[in-house]
Amino acid sequence: MADVDAARRFLAAEFESAGLPHVAADILEGTSPFAQGAYIVAVASALAAPCVVCDGAREAA
């Protein structure tokens, strides 16, 4: 099952590192369109998928 909270934290960190802290805050609050619907589910699914490059191994979150 996809971890939507982890996906929100991941996206927020990406937007924060891109210099968009206001978007990151909205993502964490769940008010951003990026933190809702099919988009966040797709990000969560991608994070949960096995890593093809390293033969399935993942870093600990």
Biopython code that builds the backbone (N, CA, C, O; Angstrom):
import numpy as np
from Bio.PDB.StructureBuilder import StructureBuilder

atoms = [
    (1, "MET", "N", (0.835, -1.178, 0.000)),
    (1, "MET", "CA", (0.000, 0.000, 0.000)),
    (1, "MET", "C", (0.885, 1.247, 0.000)),
    (1, "MET", "O", (1.920, 1.292, 0.665)),
    (2, "ALA", "N", (0.467, 2.231, -0.739)),
    (2, "ALA", "CA", (1.238, 3.464, -0.866)),
    (2, "ALA", "C", (1.130, 4.294, 0.412)),
    (2, "ALA", "O", (0.053, 4.417, 0.997)),
    (3, "ASP", "N", (2.247, 4.855, 0.830)),
    (3, "ASP", "CA", (2.302, 5.702, 2.022)),
    (3, "ASP", "C", (2.176, 7.162, 1.579)),
    (3, "ASP", "O", (3.162, 7.781, 1.176)),
    (4, "VAL", "N", (0.973, 7.703, 1.655)),
    (4, "VAL", "CA", (0.699, 9.048, 1.186)),
    (4, "VAL", "C", (1.424, 10.088, 2.038)),
    (4, "VAL", "O", (1.880, 11.105, 1.515)),
    (5, "ASP", "N", (1.533, 9.846, 3.331)),
    (5, "ASP", "CA", (2.246, 10.798, 4.199)),
    (5, "ASP", "C", (3.721, 10.893, 3.817)),
    (5, "ASP", "O", (4.292, 11.983, 3.788)),
    (6, "ALA", "N", (4.333, 9.748, 3.526)),
    (6, "ALA", "CA", (5.740, 9.759, 3.094)),
    (6, "ALA", "C", (5.876, 10.478, 1.754)),
    (6, "ALA", "O", (6.849, 11.198, 1.531)),
    (7, "ALA", "N", (4.911, 10.287, 0.872)),
    (7, "ALA", "CA", (4.945, 10.972, -0.420)),
    (7, "ALA", "C", (4.827, 12.482, -0.236)),
    (7, "ALA", "O", (5.510, 13.244, -0.921)),
    (8, "ARG", "N", (3.972, 12.920, 0.679)),
    (8, "ARG", "CA", (3.846, 14.358, 0.956)),
    (8, "ARG", "C", (5.142, 14.923, 1.514)),
    (8, "ARG", "O", (5.568, 16.011, 1.126)),
    (9, "ARG", "N", (5.769, 14.185, 2.426)),
    (9, "ARG", "CA", (7.049, 14.653, 2.984)),
    (9, "ARG", "C", (8.115, 14.726, 1.896)),
    (9, "ARG", "O", (8.892, 15.680, 1.851)),
    (10, "PHE", "N", (8.156, 13.730, 1.024)),
    (10, "PHE", "CA", (9.115, 13.708, -0.084)),
    (10, "PHE", "C", (8.899, 14.909, -1.000)),
    (10, "PHE", "O", (9.848, 15.627, -1.314)),
    (11, "LEU", "N", (7.662, 15.129, -1.429)),
    (11, "LEU", "CA", (7.363, 16.251, -2.314)),
    (11, "LEU", "C", (7.668, 17.587, -1.644)),
    (11, "LEU", "O", (8.215, 18.493, -2.274)),
    (12, "ALA", "N", (7.314, 17.706, -0.373)),
    (12, "ALA", "CA", (7.588, 18.952, 0.353)),
    (12, "ALA", "C", (9.086, 19.228, 0.384)),
    (12, "ALA", "O", (9.508, 20.371, 0.203)),
    (13, "ALA", "N", (9.884, 18.207, 0.609)),
    (13, "ALA", "CA", (11.341, 18.381, 0.642)),
    (13, "ALA", "C", (11.868, 18.801, -0.724)),
    (13, "ALA", "O", (12.782, 19.620, -0.817)),
    (14, "GLU", "N", (11.289, 18.239, -1.782)),
    (14, "GLU", "CA", (11.709, 18.611, -3.135)),
    (14, "GLU", "C", (11.376, 20.079, -3.431)),
    (14, "GLU", "O", (12.203, 20.805, -3.982)),
    (15, "PHE", "N", (10.192, 20.502, -3.075)),
    (15, "PHE", "CA", (9.811, 21.897, -3.308)),
    (15, "PHE", "C", (10.609, 22.844, -2.420)),
    (15, "PHE", "O", (10.973, 23.940, -2.845)),
    (16, "GLU", "N", (10.878, 22.425, -1.197)),
    (16, "GLU", "CA", (11.701, 23.238, -0.283)),
    (16, "GLU", "C", (13.096, 23.427, -0.864)),
    (16, "GLU", "O", (13.635, 24.534, -0.845)),
    (17, "SER", "N", (13.682, 22.350, -1.381)),
    (17, "SER", "CA", (15.034, 22.448, -1.942)),
    (17, "SER", "C", (15.057, 23.260, -3.233)),
    (17, "SER", "O", (16.106, 23.764, -3.633)),
    (18, "ALA", "N", (13.902, 23.386, -3.883)),
    (18, "ALA", "CA", (13.804, 24.200, -5.095)),
    (18, "ALA", "C", (13.544, 25.666, -4.775)),
    (18, "ALA", "O", (13.375, 26.485, -5.678)),
    (19, "GLY", "N", (13.514, 25.995, -3.475)),
    (19, "GLY", "CA", (13.316, 27.379, -3.072)),
    (19, "GLY", "C", (11.860, 27.800, -3.025)),
    (19, "GLY", "O", (11.554, 28.986, -3.145)),
    (20, "LEU", "N", (10.969, 26.856, -2.855)),
    (20, "LEU", "CA", (9.543, 27.155, -2.793)),
    (20, "LEU", "C", (8.946, 26.688, -1.458)),
    (20, "LEU", "O", (8.114, 25.780, -1.436)),
    (21, "PRO", "N", (9.370, 27.306, -0.342)),
    (21, "PRO", "CA", (8.909, 26.844, 0.967)),
    (21, "PRO", "C", (7.404, 26.998, 1.172)),
    (21, "PRO", "O", (6.806, 26.222, 1.919)),
    (22, "HIS", "N", (6.784, 27.977, 0.528)),
    (22, "HIS", "CA", (5.338, 28.153, 0.683)),
    (22, "HIS", "C", (4.575, 26.995, 0.045)),
    (22, "HIS", "O", (3.542, 26.578, 0.569)),
    (23, "VAL", "N", (5.061, 26.475, -1.067)),
    (23, "VAL", "CA", (4.432, 25.315, -1.694)),
    (23, "VAL", "C", (4.668, 24.076, -0.831)),
    (23, "VAL", "O", (3.773, 23.245, -0.678)),
    (24, "ALA", "N", (5.863, 23.955, -0.271)),
    (24, "ALA", "CA", (6.173, 22.818, 0.607)),
    (24, "ALA", "C", (5.238, 22.798, 1.806)),
    (24, "ALA", "O", (4.748, 21.739, 2.197)),
    (25, "ALA", "N", (4.990, 23.960, 2.389)),
    (25, "ALA", "CA", (4.092, 24.041, 3.550)),
    (25, "ALA", "C", (2.674, 23.625, 3.159)),
    (25, "ALA", "O", (2.003, 22.914, 3.908)),
    (26, "ASP", "N", (2.222, 24.068, 1.993)),
    (26, "ASP", "CA", (0.881, 23.698, 1.526)),
    (26, "ASP", "C", (0.774, 22.192, 1.282)),
    (26, "ASP", "O", (-0.267, 21.590, 1.543)),
    (27, "ILE", "N", (1.839, 21.596, 0.786)),
    (27, "ILE", "CA", (1.841, 20.150, 0.560)),
    (27, "ILE", "C", (1.720, 19.415, 1.888)),
    (27, "ILE", "O", (0.930, 18.478, 2.010)),
    (28, "LEU", "N", (2.486, 19.827, 2.870)),
    (28, "LEU", "CA", (2.434, 19.174, 4.178)),
    (28, "LEU", "C", (1.076, 19.346, 4.848)),
    (28, "LEU", "O", (0.614, 18.458, 5.565)),
    (29, "GLU", "N", (0.435, 20.498, 4.612)),
    (29, "GLU", "CA", (-0.892, 20.741, 5.177)),
    (29, "GLU", "C", (-1.996, 20.016, 4.408)),
    (29, "GLU", "O", (-3.119, 19.885, 4.894)),
    (30, "GLY", "N", (-1.668, 19.552, 3.209)),
    (30, "GLY", "CA", (-2.645, 18.865, 2.387)),
    (30, "GLY", "C", (-3.537, 19.806, 1.594)),
    (30, "GLY", "O", (-4.554, 19.378, 1.047)),
    (31, "THR", "N", (-3.169, 21.090, 1.523)),
    (31, "THR", "CA", (-3.990, 22.063, 0.812)),
    (31, "THR", "C", (-3.522, 22.316, -0.616)),
    (31, "THR", "O", (-4.231, 22.958, -1.390)),
    (32, "SER", "N", (-2.366, 21.834, -0.969)),
    (32, "SER", "CA", (-1.843, 22.006, -2.323)),
    (32, "SER", "C", (-2.453, 20.959, -3.248)),
    (32, "SER", "O", (-2.670, 19.822, -2.830)),
    (33, "PRO", "N", (-2.734, 21.324, -4.499)),
    (33, "PRO", "CA", (-3.200, 20.319, -5.462)),
    (33, "PRO", "C", (-2.189, 19.182, -5.655)),
    (33, "PRO", "O", (-2.569, 18.070, -6.020)),
    (34, "PHE", "N", (-0.903, 19.461, -5.412)),
    (34, "PHE", "CA", (0.117, 18.420, -5.526)),
    (34, "PHE", "C", (-0.025, 17.360, -4.439)),
    (34, "PHE", "O", (0.483, 16.249, -4.591)),
    (35, "ALA", "N", (-0.704, 17.686, -3.351)),
    (35, "ALA", "CA", (-0.823, 16.767, -2.219)),
    (35, "ALA", "C", (-2.150, 16.022, -2.216)),
    (35, "ALA", "O", (-2.521, 15.412, -1.213)),
    (36, "GLN", "N", (-2.860, 16.068, -3.329)),
    (36, "GLN", "CA", (-4.185, 15.463, -3.375)),
    (36, "GLN", "C", (-4.359, 14.634, -4.638)),
    (36, "GLN", "O", (-3.636, 14.805, -5.619)),
    (37, "GLY", "N", (-5.313, 13.752, -4.594)),
    (37, "GLY", "CA", (-5.736, 13.014, -5.775)),
    (37, "GLY", "C", (-4.711, 12.065, -6.357)),
    (37, "GLY", "O", (-3.854, 11.518, -5.662)),
    (38, "ALA", "N", (-4.834, 11.896, -7.656)),
    (38, "ALA", "CA", (-4.023, 10.911, -8.364)),
    (38, "ALA", "C", (-2.535, 11.250, -8.332)),
    (38, "ALA", "O", (-1.698, 10.348, -8.349)),
    (39, "TYR", "N", (-2.200, 12.529, -8.284)),
    (39, "TYR", "CA", (-0.792, 12.929, -8.310)),
    (39, "TYR", "C", (-0.054, 12.393, -7.088)),
    (39, "TYR", "O", (1.001, 11.774, -7.231)),
    (40, "ILE", "N", (-0.581, 12.616, -5.905)),
    (40, "ILE", "CA", (0.118, 12.177, -4.687)),
    (40, "ILE", "C", (0.124, 10.648, -4.597)),
    (40, "ILE", "O", (1.079, 10.068, -4.081)),
    (41, "VAL", "N", (-0.920, 9.996, -5.087)),
    (41, "VAL", "CA", (-0.952, 8.530, -5.096)),
    (41, "VAL", "C", (0.117, 7.989, -6.042)),
    (41, "VAL", "O", (0.758, 6.982, -5.744)),
    (42, "ALA", "N", (0.309, 8.653, -7.177)),
    (42, "ALA", "CA", (1.352, 8.227, -8.117)),
    (42, "ALA", "C", (2.744, 8.375, -7.499)),
    (42, "ALA", "O", (3.597, 7.504, -7.670)),
    (43, "VAL", "N", (2.973, 9.480, -6.781)),
    (43, "VAL", "CA", (4.265, 9.678, -6.116)),
    (43, "VAL", "C", (4.463, 8.614, -5.041)),
    (43, "VAL", "O", (5.544, 8.035, -4.930)),
    (44, "ALA", "N", (3.430, 8.357, -4.257)),
    (44, "ALA", "CA", (3.527, 7.340, -3.204)),
    (44, "ALA", "C", (3.806, 5.966, -3.808)),
    (44, "ALA", "O", (4.611, 5.207, -3.269)),
    (45, "SER", "N", (3.162, 5.644, -4.899)),
    (45, "SER", "CA", (3.389, 4.352, -5.550)),
    (45, "SER", "C", (4.812, 4.245, -6.085)),
    (45, "SER", "O", (5.443, 3.193, -5.985)),
    (46, "ALA", "N", (5.310, 5.335, -6.649)),
    (46, "ALA", "CA", (6.682, 5.335, -7.160)),
    (46, "ALA", "C", (7.686, 5.146, -6.028)),
    (46, "ALA", "O", (8.686, 4.446, -6.190)),
    (47, "LEU", "N", (7.420, 5.765, -4.892)),
    (47, "LEU", "CA", (8.323, 5.600, -3.747)),
    (47, "LEU", "C", (8.283, 4.174, -3.197)),
    (47, "LEU", "O", (9.279, 3.685, -2.663)),
    (48, "ALA", "N", (7.146, 3.515, -3.327)),
    (48, "ALA", "CA", (7.001, 2.154, -2.803)),
    (48, "ALA", "C", (7.511, 1.087, -3.763)),
    (48, "ALA", "O", (7.741, -0.054, -3.361)),
    (49, "ALA", "N", (7.688, 1.453, -5.025)),
    (49, "ALA", "CA", (8.124, 0.476, -6.031)),
    (49, "ALA", "C", (9.562, 0.039, -5.774)),
    (49, "ALA", "O", (10.376, 0.821, -5.283)),
    (50, "PRO", "N", (9.870, -1.205, -6.105)),
    (50, "PRO", "CA", (11.253, -1.670, -5.957)),
    (50, "PRO", "C", (12.190, -0.885, -6.868)),
    (50, "PRO", "O", (11.816, -0.480, -7.968)),
    (51, "CYS", "N", (13.385, -0.684, -6.401)),
    (51, "CYS", "CA", (14.392, 0.046, -7.179)),
    (51, "CYS", "C", (14.965, -0.873, -8.257)),
    (51, "CYS", "O", (15.506, -1.936, -7.954)),
    (52, "VAL", "N", (14.842, -0.460, -9.499)),
    (52, "VAL", "CA", (15.320, -1.274, -10.614)),
    (52, "VAL", "C", (16.851, -1.250, -10.689)),
    (52, "VAL", "O", (17.473, -2.269, -10.986)),
    (53, "VAL", "N", (17.447, -0.105, -10.423)),
    (53, "VAL", "CA", (18.896, 0.066, -10.552)),
    (53, "VAL", "C", (19.647, -0.784, -9.527)),
    (53, "VAL", "O", (20.661, -1.402, -9.853)),
    (54, "CYS", "N", (19.151, -0.815, -8.294)),
    (54, "CYS", "CA", (19.904, -1.508, -7.235)),
    (54, "CYS", "C", (19.256, -2.836, -6.860)),
    (54, "CYS", "O", (19.440, -3.322, -5.744)),
    (55, "ASP", "N", (18.502, -3.425, -7.781)),
    (55, "ASP", "CA", (17.929, -4.742, -7.603)),
    (55, "ASP", "C", (16.979, -4.831, -6.424)),
    (55, "ASP", "O", (16.988, -5.821, -5.692)),
    (56, "GLY", "N", (16.159, -3.808, -6.231)),
    (56, "GLY", "CA", (15.110, -3.869, -5.220)),
    (56, "GLY", "C", (15.445, -3.273, -3.872)),
    (56, "GLY", "O", (14.542, -3.039, -3.070)),
    (57, "ALA", "N", (16.715, -3.018, -3.594)),
    (57, "ALA", "CA", (17.088, -2.467, -2.288)),
    (57, "ALA", "C", (16.656, -1.024, -2.185)),
    (57, "ALA", "O", (16.717, -0.290, -3.171)),
    (58, "ARG", "N", (16.224, -0.605, -1.023)),
    (58, "ARG", "CA", (15.801, 0.773, -0.767)),
    (58, "ARG", "C", (16.509, 1.279, 0.469)),
    (58, "ARG", "O", (16.841, 0.517, 1.376)),
    (59, "GLU", "N", (16.736, 2.598, 0.487)),
    (59, "GLU", "CA", (17.279, 3.209, 1.699)),
    (59, "GLU", "C", (16.199, 3.245, 2.757)),
    (59, "GLU", "O", (15.011, 3.314, 2.442)),
    (60, "ALA", "N", (16.608, 3.197, 3.997)),
    (60, "ALA", "CA", (15.650, 3.338, 5.096)),
    (60, "ALA", "C", (15.144, 4.767, 5.123)),
    (60, "ALA", "O", (15.909, 5.713, 4.935)),
    (61, "ALA", "N", (13.853, 4.917, 5.358)),
    (61, "ALA", "CA", (13.253, 6.270, 5.372)),
    (61, "ALA", "C", (13.547, 6.995, 6.657)),
    (61, "ALA", "O", (13.120, 8.137, 6.833)),
]
sb = StructureBuilder()
sb.init_structure("model")
sb.init_model(0)
sb.init_chain("A")
sb.init_seg("    ")
for serial, (resi, resn, name, xyz) in enumerate(atoms, 1):
    if name == "N":
        sb.init_residue(resn, " ", resi, " ")
    sb.init_atom(name, np.array(xyz, "f"), 0.0, 1.0, " ", f" {name:<3s}", serial, name[0])
structure = sb.get_structure()
